[in-house]
Amino acid sequence: MLCRKILFIFFFLTLSNCTTDSLIKNKVSKASINGYSNKGFALVYNDNLYNKKIVSKKINDRSLIIFQKKLKINTQVKITNILNNKTLIGTVGKNSDYPSFYNSVLSKRIVDELNLDINQPYVEILEIHQNSLFVAKKAKTYDQERNVADKAPVNEISINDLNEVKKSKTKTSAVNFLYTIKIADFYFSDTALIMIERIKNETLIKNPKIKKISKKKYRVYLGPFNNINSLQKSYNDIKVLEFDNIEIIKND
């Protein structure tokens, strides 16, 4: 009887350790897939921006290269036009200086392909790891389409899903402009309140807010803003705190 109990305890401990190890491995594996992401406004490149030294490097009109400050050179990224859900794969280019309000600098080709609203170039930049099945499937198509696109004028190219080429023009829309600035999400309301006080004490912003997202998520945010000038001013005011990943969120 004693031997059976000892064997049972040994078996239970072994199974527990295996399960724990499996959970840890699964978490690590999942974490390795998830990359940097940010929602915000893109800066649409043109040579005037370079000539005025607003952007420190040039982008070719037909290029799928983007400028992005948080990611390394040659990182593949999924660029999504959040207003219409069109996406494409781009690559991060050399380091470039540009206003910190923007989460990226995009070429005219990318703008045309995603049908970005030039008044609201609202995009998500998502880092794609090389072991991702999404990249493996899309990368080949990207190379094929690039060979075709590089031989055609930029205003005659549309590769919204990178599966076909068709004519398109940059469009504007009448989508309402209403956004908030997400500073950070916290597990505890007390921590969010501390952040509110820090913002009030260390910046010119006096009206930060807290929204309860769920039982364990409290969001500190600014806004809402109904025009890009007030949005950009508040964004610039908050950047002195050097938060790692401020996002701009569109209100429903």
Secondary structure, 3 states (H helix, E strand, C coil): CHHHHHHHHHHHHHHHHHHHHHHHHHHHHHHHHCCCEEEEEEEECCHHHHHCCCCCCCCCCCCCEEECCCCCCCCEEEEEECCCCEEEEEEECCCCCCCCCCCEEECHHHHHHCCCECCECEEEEEECCCCCHHHHHHHHHHHHHHHHHCCCCHHHCCCCCCCCCCCCCCCCCCCCCCEEEEEEEECCHHHHHHHHHHHHHHCCCCCCEEEEEECCEEEEEEEEECCHHHHHHHHHHHHHHCCCCCEEEECC
